[in-house]
Amino acid sequence: MSGRTVTTPAPVPGAVKKDGSERWSQALRDITGGSAMISVLAVLLALVVGAVLIAFTTDRVQETAGYFFSRPTDLIGAVWEAVAGAYSALFQGSVYNFRAPSFFNAIRPLTETLTFATPLIAAGLGVGLAFRVGMFNIGGRGQMLIAAGAAGWVAFAVELPAGIHLIVAILAGLLGGAIWGGIVGLLKARTGAHEVIVTIMLNFVALYLIQFLLRTPGALQAPGSNNPKTPAMAATAVFPDLFGPRYNLHAGFLTVIAATIFVWWLLSRSNLGFQFRAVGQNPSAARVAGINVKNVYLYAMAISGALVGLAGINQVLGTVTTGFGAGIDAGIGFDAITVALLGRSRPWGIFAAGILFGAFKAGGFAMQAAEGVPIDIVVVVQALIVLFIAAPPLVRAIFHLPTPGTTRKPRIRKINEVVAK
């Protein structure tokens, strides 16, 4: 012992100790600036901008704006009445109708939301899966049409016992969507063709092919009909109603729940899902690690096509069972891109985003009927959600959110490191 006294440096004023409170603060900053919070705030911002558009397009608001300086409260009241009335109608048309005479009628809007959400979730899962592999699948329309054609043909042209008939029709549709998506993966893997160009072209190929079959007797066209429409689906190949004939919600909703669980398991718990995520992060590093990137592209697009095809199956076997035409996709293939973006390509995020967009679709009609608000406002809100989702720095700047992984006081952290030494 030298007898020297070791003194502890005095704490620097303003320094923050590296204790549990700092870790909790860091976790809070990561949560508030994370992707989930960005998605929520993107929806909120889109609704705020939608409220402004609703106010400006209301006749009463425009009228009171003419004498704003003499009676400003009239304008404020008119704006509140227009916005509150529109969003109240949106809620009552998509979640719960407070004015309904009974509880069973009051929850009907929620079942309509889930009905609209069913194909959106299925197609969104397919698009999101491709995103996770680093591929942009915008061929949802073609994959839906091929799957709908395959499932629909089995449903009305093949005679099978109840139960088996529905299963075979579903499998035929999944196979059709998987083949149409697999073509894209095969071309990308073997020739290097870009999936965006290929999927765009295959959309048109599928559209014209289905149109040709709908006009060809003995193919998809209904016998004795001159209309480009299929016969009605057989009762043995139709999804049963979940809650009885008073609601439109069918058992197809259960299939998208199962599909969500499957995609979650595939990406999070399976070896193939690990390869998907590895290729999506860095194809070159994945190749060096021994992953067959070409096969991953093929498998990913085939599964993606099957999932998008499930949306077409739900359309023809659940929603439009009296026969369908070439417009059976109803723009769902493109809406699925928005759903996948809002859900951050995560299975349960896509599930929630699909329900949200289903609510927009169900409530938009009620909003238009009750308040006279153009349904195009809902489309604008959906587009704004995509805009804000695509620009996280803009959302963080508006709400003054930190970037995940950063600290609020970097200078104090530097002082702490010096003191610790």
C-alpha positions in Angstrom: 0.0 0.0 0.0 1.4 3.3 -1.0 -0.7 5.3 1.3 -2.1 7.4 -1.4 -5.7 8.4 -1.1 -7.9 7.6 -4.2 -10.6 10.2 -4.7 -13.7 9.8 -6.8 -14.1 12.5 -9.4 -16.9 14.9 -8.5 -20.0 14.5 -10.7 -20.2 16.9 -13.5 -23.2 19.2 -13.2 -26.0 18.2 -15.6 -24.5 14.7 -16.1 -27.0 11.9 -16.4 -26.2 8.6 -14.7 -26.3 5.4 -16.7 -29.0 3.8 -14.6 -32.4 2.3 -15.2 -34.0 5.7 -15.8 -31.8 6.4 -18.8 -32.6 3.0 -20.3 -36.3 3.5 -19.8 -36.0 6.9 -21.5 -34.1 5.4 -24.4 -36.8 2.7 -24.7 -39.5 5.4 -24.7 -37.8 7.3 -27.4 -37.4 4.2 -29.5 -41.2 3.5 -29.1 -42.3 7.0 -29.9 -40.1 7.2 -32.9 -40.6 3.6 -34.1 -42.4 2.4 -37.2 -45.6 1.5 -35.3 -46.0 5.0 -33.9 -45.2 6.4 -37.3 -48.1 4.3 -38.8 -50.5 5.5 -36.2 -49.6 9.1 -36.6 -49.7 8.8 -40.4 -53.4 7.7 -40.1 -54.1 10.6 -37.7 -52.5 13.2 -40.0 -54.5 11.8 -42.9 -57.7 12.1 -41.0 -56.8 15.7 -40.0 -56.2 16.6 -43.6 -59.4 14.8 -44.6 -61.3 16.9 -42.0 -60.0 20.1 -43.7 -61.1 18.8 -47.1 -64.5 17.9 -45.7 -64.9 21.4 -44.2 -63.9 23.2 -47.4 -66.3 21.1 -49.6 -69.4 21.7 -47.3 -71.9 24.3 -48.6 -72.7 25.5 -45.1 -69.0 26.2 -44.3 -68.6 28.1 -47.6 -71.6 30.2 -46.8 -70.5 31.1 -43.3 -67.0 31.9 -44.5 -68.5 34.8 -46.5 -69.3 36.7 -43.3 -66.5 35.3 -41.0 -65.4 38.6 -39.6 -68.8 39.7 -38.5 -69.9 36.3 -36.9 -66.8 34.0 -36.7 -68.6 31.6 -34.4 -70.9 30.6 -37.3 -68.0 29.3 -39.3 -66.5 27.5 -36.4 -69.8 25.8 -35.7 -70.3 24.9 -39.3 -66.8 23.4 -39.6 -67.4 21.4 -36.4 -70.8 20.2 -37.6 -69.5 19.1 -41.0 -66.4 17.3 -39.7 -68.1 15.7 -36.7 -71.1 14.6 -38.7 -68.9 13.1 -41.5 -66.6 11.1 -39.1 -69.6 10.1 -36.9 -71.3 8.7 -40.0 -68.0 7.0 -41.0 -67.8 5.4 -37.5 -71.5 4.3 -37.5 -71.1 2.9 -41.0 -68.1 0.9 -40.2 -68.1 -0.1 -36.5 -71.3 0.5 -34.6 -74.6 2.2 -35.5 -75.9 3.9 -32.4 -79.2 4.6 -34.1 -80.0 1.0 -35.0 -83.2 -0.4 -33.3 -81.4 -3.5 -32.0 -77.9 -4.7 -31.1 -77.8 -7.2 -34.0 -78.5 -4.3 -36.4 -76.1 -2.1 -34.6 -73.1 -4.4 -35.2 -73.9 -5.0 -38.8 -71.5 -2.2 -39.9 -68.6 -4.0 -38.1 -69.4 -7.2 -40.0 -69.4 -5.2 -43.3 -66.0 -3.8 -42.4 -64.6 -7.3 -41.8 -66.2 -8.4 -45.1 -64.4 -5.7 -47.0 -61.2 -6.3 -45.0 -61.1 -10.0 -45.9 -59.6 -9.8 -49.4 -57.5 -6.8 -48.5 -55.8 -8.7 -45.7 -55.2 -11.7 -47.9 -53.7 -9.6 -50.8 -51.8 -7.4 -48.3 -50.1 -10.5 -46.8 -49.0 -11.5 -50.3 -47.6 -8.1 -51.1 -46.0 -7.8 -47.7 -44.3 -11.2 -48.0 -42.7 -10.1 -51.3 -41.6 -6.8 -49.6 -39.8 -8.8 -46.9 -37.8 -10.6 -49.7 -36.9 -7.3 -51.3 -39.4 -7.7 -54.2 -42.2 -5.4 -55.3 -45.2 -7.5 -56.2 -47.7 -5.2 -58.0 -49.2 -8.1 -59.9 -52.1 -8.5 -57.5 -54.7 -7.9 -60.1 -53.4 -10.7 -62.4 -52.9 -13.1 -59.6 -56.4 -12.4 -58.2 -58.0 -12.9 -61.6 -56.2 -16.2 -62.3 -57.1 -17.5 -58.9 -60.7 -16.4 -59.2 -61.0 -18.0 -62.6 -59.5 -21.3 -61.3 -61.6 -21.4 -58.1 -64.7 -20.2 -59.9 -64.5 -22.8 -62.6 -64.2 -25.6 -60.1 -67.0 -24.1 -58.1 -69.6 -24.1 -60.9 -68.3 -26.7 -63.4 -67.2 -29.6 -61.1 -69.6 -31.7 -59.1 -68.3 -32.8 -55.7 -69.7 -33.4 -52.3 -70.3 -30.5 -49.9 -67.1 -29.7 -47.9 -64.8 -31.4 -50.4 -66.0 -29.2 -53.2 -65.2 -26.0 -51.3 -61.7 -27.3 -50.3 -60.9 -28.3 -53.9 -62.1 -24.9 -55.2 -59.8 -23.2 -52.7 -56.9 -25.3 -53.6 -57.4 -24.7 -57.3 -57.4 -20.9 -56.7 -54.3 -21.1 -54.5 -52.6 -23.1 -57.2 -53.6 -20.6 -59.9 -52.3 -17.7 -57.9 -49.1 -19.5 -57.0 -48.4 -20.4 -60.6 -49.0 -16.8 -61.8 -46.8 -15.4 -59.1 -44.2 -18.2 -59.5 -43.8 -17.1 -63.2 -42.5 -13.8 -61.9 -40.1 -15.4 -59.5 -38.8 -17.9 -62.1 -38.1 -15.1 -64.7 -36.3 -13.0 -62.1 -34.3 -16.0 -60.9 -33.3 -17.3 -64.3 -33.1 -14.2 -66.5 -32.8 -11.3 -64.0 -36.0 -9.7 -65.3 -37.3 -7.1 -62.9 -40.4 -8.2 -61.1 -42.2 -4.8 -61.5 -42.1 -4.9 -65.3 -43.1 -8.6 -65.3 -46.0 -8.2 -62.9 -47.4 -5.2 -64.8 -47.3 -7.2 -68.0 -48.8 -10.3 -66.4 -51.7 -8.2 -65.1 -52.7 -7.4 -68.6 -52.1 -11.0 -69.8 -54.4 -12.2 -67.0 -57.0 -9.6 -67.7 -57.3 -10.4 -71.4 -57.1 -14.1 -70.8 -60.0 -14.0 -68.3 -62.0 -11.7 -70.7 -61.5 -14.2 -73.5 -62.6 -17.1 -71.3 -65.6 -15.1 -70.2 -66.7 -14.7 -73.8 -66.0 -18.3 -74.8 -68.9 -20.7 -74.4 -67.8 -23.9 -72.6 -65.0 -22.0 -70.7 -66.0 -19.5 -68.1 -69.1 -18.0 -69.8 -72.5 -19.0 -68.5 -74.3 -21.4 -70.8 -76.9 -19.7 -73.0 -75.7 -16.2 -72.1 -74.2 -13.5 -74.2 -72.8 -11.6 -71.2 -69.2 -12.0 -70.2 -70.1 -13.5 -66.9 -69.8 -16.9 -65.2 -72.6 -19.0 -63.9 -73.5 -18.9 -60.2 -71.2 -20.8 -57.9 -72.6 -24.2 -56.6 -73.9 -24.1 -53.1 -71.5 -26.8 -52.1 -68.5 -24.6 -53.0 -69.5 -21.4 -51.3 -68.2 -20.1 -48.0 -70.9 -20.5 -45.3 -72.1 -17.4 -43.5 -70.5 -16.9 -40.1 -73.4 -15.3 -38.3 -76.4 -16.2 -40.4 -78.0 -14.8 -43.5 -78.6 -11.3 -42.0 -74.9 -10.5 -42.3 -72.6 -10.7 -45.4 -69.6 -11.8 -43.4 -68.6 -15.4 -44.5 -66.1 -18.0 -43.4 -63.5 -16.6 -45.8 -62.6 -14.3 -42.9 -61.4 -17.4 -41.0 -59.1 -18.3 -43.9 -57.4 -14.9 -43.8 -56.9 -15.3 -40.0 -55.3 -18.7 -40.7 -53.2 -17.1 -43.5 -52.0 -14.4 -41.1 -50.9 -17.0 -38.6 -49.2 -18.9 -41.4 -47.2 -15.9 -42.7 -46.2 -15.0 -39.1 -45.0 -18.5 -38.5 -43.3 -18.7 -41.9 -41.3 -15.4 -41.4 -40.6 -15.8 -37.7 -40.3 -19.5 -36.9 -39.2 -21.3 -40.1 -35.9 -21.8 -41.9 -37.4 -20.7 -45.2 -38.6 -17.5 -43.5 -35.1 -16.8 -42.2 -33.9 -17.2 -45.8 -36.6 -14.8 -47.0 -35.5 -12.2 -44.5 -31.8 -12.7 -45.2 -32.3 -12.2 -48.9 -34.5 -9.2 -48.3 -31.8 -7.6 -46.1 -28.8 -8.3 -48.4 -29.0 -10.8 -51.3 -25.2 -10.8 -51.8 -24.5 -11.6 -48.1 -27.2 -14.3 -48.2 -25.5 -15.8 -51.3 -22.2 -15.8 -49.5 -23.8 -17.5 -46.5 -24.9 -20.4 -48.7 -28.5 -19.4 -49.4 -29.8 -20.2 -52.9 -31.1 -16.7 -53.7 -32.7 -17.8 -57.0 -34.8 -20.4 -55.3 -35.8 -17.9 -52.6 -37.1 -15.6 -55.3 -39.1 -18.4 -56.8 -40.6 -19.7 -53.6 -41.4 -16.2 -52.3 -43.3 -15.1 -55.4 -45.2 -18.4 -55.6 -46.3 -18.1 -51.9 -47.0 -14.4 -52.5 -49.1 -15.2 -55.5 -51.1 -17.8 -53.6 -51.8 -15.4 -50.8 -53.0 -12.7 -53.2 -55.0 -15.4 -55.0 -56.7 -16.1 -51.7 -58.2 -12.6 -52.1 -59.7 -13.6 -55.4 -61.0 -16.9 -53.9 -62.8 -14.9 -51.2 -64.4 -12.7 -53.8 -65.9 -15.5 -55.9 -66.7 -18.0 -53.2 -67.8 -15.6 -50.6 -68.7 -12.1 -51.8 -69.9 -12.5 -55.4 -71.3 -16.0 -55.6 -73.9 -15.3 -58.3 -71.3 -15.2 -61.1 -68.4 -12.8 -61.7 -66.9 -10.8 -64.6 -63.5 -9.4 -65.4 -63.8 -6.7 -62.7 -63.9 -9.2 -59.8 -60.6 -7.8 -58.5 -62.3 -4.5 -57.7 -58.9 -2.7 -57.4 -58.0 -4.9 -54.4 -54.7 -5.9 -55.9 -53.5 -2.3 -55.8 -55.1 -1.4 -52.5 -53.1 -4.3 -51.0 -49.9 -2.3 -51.6 -51.2 0.4 -49.4 -52.3 -2.1 -46.7 -48.8 -3.8 -46.8 -47.1 -0.4 -46.5 -49.3 0.7 -43.6 -48.7 -2.7 -41.9 -45.0 -2.4 -42.3 -45.0 -5.8 -44.1 -45.6 -7.4 -40.7 -48.4 -10.1 -40.7 -50.4 -8.7 -37.8 -49.7 -5.1 -38.8 -51.2 -6.0 -42.2 -54.1 -7.6 -40.5 -54.9 -4.4 -38.6 -54.3 -2.2 -41.7 -56.7 -4.4 -43.7 -59.4 -3.9 -41.1 -58.8 -0.1 -41.1 -59.1 0.1 -44.9 -62.1 -2.2 -44.7 -63.6 0.3 -42.3 -62.9 3.1 -44.8 -64.7 1.2 -47.5 -67.7 0.3 -45.4 -68.0 3.7 -43.7 -67.3 5.7 -46.8 -70.6 4.8 -48.4 -72.5 5.6 -45.1 -70.7 9.0 -44.9 -71.7 9.8 -48.4 -75.3 8.8 -47.9 -75.7 10.5 -44.5 -73.7 13.7 -44.9 -73.4 14.1 -48.7 -69.6 14.0 -48.4 -68.0 12.8 -51.6 -66.6 9.2 -51.2 -63.5 10.5 -53.0 -62.5 12.0 -49.6 -61.9 8.5 -48.3 -59.7 7.8 -51.3 -57.7 11.0 -50.6 -57.3 9.9 -46.9 -55.9 6.5 -48.1 -53.5 8.3 -50.4 -52.4 10.6 -47.7 -51.7 7.6 -45.4 -49.3 6.2 -48.1 -47.7 9.7 -48.4 -47.0 10.0 -44.7 -45.9 6.3 -44.4 -43.4 6.9 -47.1 -42.0 10.0 -45.4 -41.2 9.1 -41.7 -38.9 12.1 -41.3 -41.9 14.4 -42.1 -44.0 12.7 -39.5 -41.2 12.9 -36.9 -40.7 16.6 -37.7 -44.4 17.4 -37.4 -44.7 15.7 -34.0 -41.1 16.4 -32.8 -40.4 12.7 -32.4 -36.8 11.4 -31.9 -35.2 9.0 -34.3 -35.0 5.5 -32.9 -31.6 4.7 -31.5 -30.6 8.3 -30.8 -30.4 10.1 -27.5 -31.9 13.4 -26.7 -28.8 14.8 -25.0 -25.7 13.5 -26.8 -23.4 16.0 -25.1 -24.4 14.7 -21.6 -23.7 11.1 -22.7 -20.2 12.2 -23.8 -19.6 13.9 -20.4 -20.7 10.7 -18.7 -18.2 8.6 -20.7 -15.4 11.0 -19.8 -16.3 10.9 -16.1 -16.4 7.1 -16.2 -12.9 7.0 -17.5 
